[in-house]
């Protein structure tokens, strides 16, 4: 399922993200990396697997894929990206 970024997302980052559900620093870092990528490529869309492998980590491992899934869930729940 592709994900996309709605307009004006970066300014919402700190108020929209649920801090208690993003306790692991890696998830925060991954979520922020996804938002930075989408700000430079606002029309980008991909599956979580594609985001993990092509946007973040060329050497994708299962733990990194889980981290990407958690980061995407965090961003979707905060209204920072769209699950389309």
C-alpha positions, 0 to 999 in steps of 0.5 A: 500500500503506498504512502504519501505526504499531505501539504504542510506536514513538517510544521506539524511534526512535533505536535502531531507525533505521539511521544509515548508510542515512539519511545525508541530513538530508532523509530524517531530517527526513521520517521524523521528520515521519511519526512525529510525524504518526502519534503524533497520528493513530495510526489513520492509514494511507495510501500513500506518495504519500498520505503525501507529499501529504496529511501532508507537502507539499501541493505535491508534487514528484518529488524530495519523493516520492522523499524520502518513499519513502526515509523510509518504507523507513527506518521500515519497515526499523527496525520503526517502521511497518508496511507493510500 
